[in-house]
């Protein structure tokens, strides 16, 4: 992982605890992570999550399925390694879709 300042990285997600993440602000640029086991929150600005919605997650491995609000492109993001994988375009006729 390249050198990044702390506010642009998620909190350490390696611990086995449930996390709640909420994107908010203009273009969903800010993310707040709630550590419900400690009743504490971390506020971050993670560029990879800006203007994207979370479709699904595989929390035990740190992967999120993201959908860009503007282009509707989908990608995978690993919050542990910050690796991002762009997915092929998904053609659909409505806003409802299924990701397995």
Backbone as JSON, one array per atom type, in Angstrom:
{
  "sequence": "XXXXXXXXXXXXXXXXXXXXXXXXXXXXXXXXXXXXXXXXXXXXXXXXXXXXXXXXXXXXXXXXXXXXXXXXXXXXXXXXXXXXXXXXXXXXXXXXXXXX",
  "N": [[0.85, -1.18, 0.0], [0.57, 2.17, -0.85], [2.13, 5.21, 0.46], [0.03, 6.86, 2.62], [-1.95, 9.36, 4.19], [-3.28, 9.18, 7.51], [-6.04, 9.88, 7.74], [-7.1, 9.11, 5.33], [-7.34, 6.44, 5.27], [-9.11, 3.46, 6.22], [-10.14, 2.59, 9.61], [-8.28, 0.14, 11.49], [-9.34, -2.84, 10.35], [-8.91, -5.43, 10.89], [-9.41, -6.66, 13.29], [-11.7, -8.85, 14.93], [-14.56, -7.73, 14.99], [-17.81, -6.34, 14.81], [-18.5, -3.8, 12.37], [-19.97, -0.7, 11.57], [-20.54, 1.21, 8.79], [-21.05, 4.41, 7.52], [-21.63, 6.44, 4.78], [-21.41, 9.87, 4.05], [-22.07, 13.42, 3.57], [-21.13, 15.85, 1.03], [-21.34, 14.39, -2.12], [-21.01, 11.92, -0.93], [-18.52, 11.89, 0.37], [-17.33, 11.55, 2.86], [-16.67, 9.11, 5.35], [-17.98, 7.4, 8.09], [-17.01, 5.24, 10.55], [-18.33, 3.01, 12.79], [-17.44, 1.53, 15.75], [-18.94, -0.8, 17.31], [-18.41, -2.42, 19.46], [-16.78, -0.97, 21.14], [-18.14, 1.35, 21.38], [-17.43, 3.63, 19.85], [-16.41, 5.98, 17.32], [-14.92, 6.5, 14.08], [-13.99, 9.0, 11.92], [-13.49, 9.41, 8.52], [-11.96, 10.25, 5.34], [-12.03, 8.65, 2.56], [-10.76, 8.31, -0.5], [-11.35, 6.29, -2.43], [-13.92, 5.53, -1.81], [-15.51, 7.7, -2.3], [-18.39, 9.13, -3.67], [-19.64, 6.69, -4.09], [-21.72, 3.83, -3.6], [-22.33, 1.17, -1.29], [-22.9, -2.02, -2.32], [-22.82, -4.73, -1.6], [-21.15, -6.72, 0.93], [-18.35, -8.63, 1.98], [-17.6, -9.27, 4.79], [-15.83, -10.8, 6.37], [-13.55, -11.03, 4.93], [-12.93, -8.48, 4.2], [-13.8, -7.31, 1.8], [-15.67, -5.13, -0.31], [-18.49, -4.59, -2.41], [-18.88, -2.13, -4.68], [-20.8, 0.58, -6.09], [-20.7, 3.09, -8.42], [-22.17, 6.24, -8.04], [-22.55, 8.05, -10.14], [-21.55, 7.03, -12.7], [-22.48, 4.45, -12.57], [-20.83, 2.26, -12.61], [-19.36, -0.77, -11.39], [-17.29, -2.03, -8.74], [-14.76, -3.81, -6.86], [-13.6, -3.45, -3.57], [-11.06, -3.85, -1.26], [-10.96, -3.31, 2.05], [-8.94, -3.83, 3.83], [-6.46, -4.23, 2.48], [-6.68, -2.17, 0.66], [-6.88, -2.67, -2.01], [-8.22, -2.3, -5.24], [-10.56, -3.48, -7.58], [-11.76, -3.15, -10.74], [-14.91, -3.9, -12.1], [-16.48, -5.64, -14.87], [-18.81, -3.87, -17.03], [-22.25, -3.75, -16.03], [-25.21, -4.51, -17.51], [-28.44, -3.27, -17.27], [-31.96, -2.67, -16.98], [-33.42, -1.32, -15.12], [-33.22, 0.29, -11.89], [-32.91, -1.76, -10.15], [-31.01, -4.57, -9.33], [-29.08, -7.6, -9.18], [-26.43, -8.87, -7.32], [-24.33, -11.51, -6.99]],
  "CA": [[0.0, 0.0, 0.0], [1.34, 3.4, -0.96], [2.08, 6.1, 1.63], [-1.21, 7.63, 2.7], [-2.17, 9.95, 5.5], [-4.21, 8.38, 8.3], [-7.46, 10.16, 7.54], [-7.56, 8.54, 4.07], [-7.37, 4.98, 5.44], [-10.09, 3.02, 7.21], [-9.53, 2.09, 10.85], [-7.83, -1.25, 11.37], [-10.51, -3.7, 10.29], [-8.47, -6.82, 11.06], [-9.99, -7.22, 14.5], [-12.99, -9.51, 14.7], [-15.67, -7.02, 15.63], [-18.69, -5.77, 13.77], [-18.36, -2.39, 12.07], [-21.03, -0.05, 10.81], [-19.97, 2.32, 8.04], [-22.02, 5.29, 6.9], [-21.07, 7.49, 3.92], [-22.23, 11.08, 4.14], [-21.44, 14.63, 3.07], [-21.26, 16.11, -0.4], [-20.87, 13.27, -2.95], [-20.65, 10.81, -0.03], [-17.06, 11.95, 0.47], [-16.86, 11.22, 4.2], [-17.15, 7.85, 5.89], [-17.88, 7.25, 9.54], [-16.97, 3.84, 10.96], [-18.72, 2.85, 14.18], [-16.97, 0.31, 16.42], [-20.01, -0.96, 18.29], [-17.92, -3.09, 20.67], [-16.15, 0.05, 21.99], [-18.99, 2.53, 21.35], [-16.54, 4.68, 19.38], [-16.48, 6.13, 15.87], [-13.78, 7.05, 13.37], [-14.44, 9.73, 10.74], [-12.43, 9.34, 7.52], [-12.24, 10.62, 3.95], [-11.35, 7.63, 1.78], [-11.06, 8.66, -1.89], [-11.92, 5.15, -3.16], [-15.34, 5.4, -1.47], [-16.21, 8.92, -2.64], [-19.43, 9.04, -4.71], [-19.95, 5.28, -4.32], [-22.58, 3.15, -2.64], [-21.96, -0.21, -1.03], [-23.95, -2.95, -2.74], [-22.68, -5.93, -0.76], [-19.84, -6.85, 1.56], [-17.92, -9.93, 2.51], [-16.88, -8.64, 5.89], [-14.77, -11.61, 6.96], [-12.35, -10.85, 4.11], [-12.72, -7.06, 3.99], [-14.19, -6.87, 0.46], [-16.95, -4.45, -0.54], [-18.92, -4.38, -3.79], [-19.25, -0.72, -4.76], [-21.42, 1.06, -7.32], [-20.51, 4.52, -8.58], [-23.46, 6.92, -8.16], [-22.63, 8.78, -11.4], [-21.36, 6.18, -13.89], [-23.1, 3.15, -12.27], [-19.83, 1.19, -12.71], [-19.17, -1.53, -10.16], [-15.92, -2.41, -8.44], [-14.52, -4.46, -5.57], [-12.59, -2.75, -2.77], [-10.67, -4.53, -0.04], [-10.63, -2.27, 3.03], [-7.73, -4.19, 4.57], [-5.3, -3.97, 1.63], [-7.03, -1.04, -0.2], [-6.84, -3.11, -3.4], [-9.48, -2.07, -5.94], [-10.71, -4.21, -8.83], [-12.88, -2.67, -11.54], [-15.69, -5.0, -12.65], [-17.06, -5.34, -16.19], [-20.1, -3.18, -16.94], [-23.47, -4.55, -15.84], [-26.33, -3.92, -18.23], [-29.72, -3.49, -16.62], [-32.94, -1.71, -17.49], [-33.97, -0.56, -14.0], [-32.21, 0.49, -10.84], [-32.81, -2.97, -9.34], [-30.11, -5.56, -9.89], [-28.66, -8.61, -8.22], [-25.0, -9.23, -7.36], [-24.14, -12.73, -6.21]],
  "C": [[0.89, 1.24, 0.0], [1.23, 4.23, 0.32], [0.81, 6.93, 1.57], [-1.31, 8.21, 4.1], [-3.29, 9.18, 6.2], [-5.68, 8.63, 8.05], [-7.99, 9.56, 6.25], [-7.54, 7.01, 4.1], [-8.46, 4.61, 6.43], [-9.4, 2.65, 8.51], [-9.12, 0.64, 10.64], [-9.02, -2.19, 11.46], [-10.15, -5.16, 10.52], [-9.07, -7.46, 12.31], [-11.35, -7.82, 14.19], [-14.08, -8.81, 15.51], [-16.57, -6.5, 14.52], [-18.45, -4.27, 13.62], [-19.6, -1.92, 11.32], [-20.37, 1.13, 10.11], [-21.09, 3.1, 7.36], [-21.26, 6.32, 6.06], [-21.99, 8.68, 3.98], [-21.44, 12.26, 3.62], [-21.66, 14.77, 1.57], [-20.61, 14.99, -1.19], [-20.42, 12.08, -2.11], [-19.14, 10.74, 0.18], [-16.52, 11.53, 1.83], [-17.48, 9.91, 4.65], [-16.95, 7.85, 7.4], [-18.01, 5.78, 9.85], [-17.31, 3.78, 12.44], [-18.21, 1.5, 14.68], [-17.96, 0.07, 17.55], [-19.55, -1.71, 19.53], [-17.29, -2.1, 21.64], [-17.0, 1.31, 22.1], [-18.17, 3.77, 20.96], [-16.67, 4.79, 17.87], [-15.2, 6.79, 15.35], [-14.33, 7.74, 12.13], [-13.27, 9.82, 9.77], [-12.91, 9.94, 6.2], [-11.4, 9.68, 3.1], [-11.71, 7.84, 0.32], [-11.73, 7.53, -2.68], [-13.42, 4.98, -2.91], [-16.17, 6.63, -1.83], [-17.16, 8.69, -3.81], [-19.77, 7.59, -5.06], [-20.86, 4.76, -3.22], [-22.1, 1.72, -2.46], [-23.14, -1.1, -1.39], [-23.96, -4.17, -1.83], [-21.31, -5.92, -0.11], [-19.6, -8.29, 1.94], [-17.0, -9.58, 3.66], [-15.75, -9.49, 6.45], [-13.47, -11.48, 6.16], [-12.08, -9.4, 3.78], [-13.14, -6.51, 2.65], [-15.56, -6.21, 0.46], [-17.23, -4.44, -2.03], [-19.48, -2.97, -3.84], [-19.9, -0.41, -6.1], [-21.28, 2.58, -7.34], [-21.86, 5.18, -8.81], [-23.64, 7.6, -9.52], [-22.59, 7.85, -12.61], [-22.07, 4.84, -13.78], [-22.13, 1.98, -12.46], [-19.68, 0.52, -11.35], [-17.7, -1.9, -9.99], [-15.89, -3.15, -7.11], [-13.45, -3.65, -4.86], [-12.33, -3.56, -1.51], [-10.23, -3.47, 0.96], [-9.41, -2.6, 3.87], [-6.5, -3.82, 3.76], [-5.45, -2.71, 0.78], [-6.85, -1.38, -1.68], [-8.22, -2.88, -4.02], [-9.46, -2.8, -7.27], [-11.95, -3.68, -9.54], [-13.59, -3.88, -12.14], [-16.22, -4.63, -14.03], [-18.41, -4.65, -16.03], [-21.26, -4.16, -16.79], [-24.58, -3.83, -16.58], [-27.62, -4.28, -17.52], [-30.66, -2.39, -17.07], [-33.59, -0.89, -16.37], [-32.88, -0.38, -12.96], [-32.07, -0.74, -9.94], [-31.92, -3.97, -10.06], [-29.68, -6.51, -8.78], [-27.18, -8.88, -8.41], [-24.85, -10.43, -6.44], [-22.76, -12.76, -5.62]]
}
